[in-house]
């Protein structure tokens, strides 16, 4: 059974945060590429009032946790949005 992982990321300026993500698109694509075969099934960024949100579907919670804990680049990606 798959699991859905949602991460809310508060930002002071959503437009600026999205611009920061777009400016680092290649870096983010490299991270996304590394999830293929690691158990991620779907990945989405969405924005709301004062926040960005990541919605991922993974095969198992353990696969997500292993990927996130073992990949410092995925943790760095949160810093890119300001």
Secondary structure, DSSP 8 states (H G I E B T S, - for coil): --EEEEEEEE-S-HHHHHHHHHHTHHHHHHHHHHHTTTTEEEEEEEEETTEEEEEEEES-HHHHHHHHHH-HHHHHGGGGG-
